[in-house]
């Protein structure tokens, strides 16, 4: 299975994940994206908070708040509408 990502990660343009069909697969893909973009979890970044949110488009999203090694806090939005509730 190949997972691909598109979008900017903002609330208005959340990351779309292609190649997953269940919520569990999507969560794994979210962490894959964060590792690819920000480096190794626990060294380059740490999860501060993960929250289920409603997106402006009306869909469901995951908001991942992370803290980078330099102390900067970053919020990344994912659109989980296609697989929300599918385990």
ABEGO torsion letter per residue (X at the ends): XBBBBBEAGBAABBBBBBGBABAAAAAAAAAAAAAAAAEBBGAABBBABBBBBBBAAGBBBBBBBBBBAAGBBBBBBBBAAAABGBX
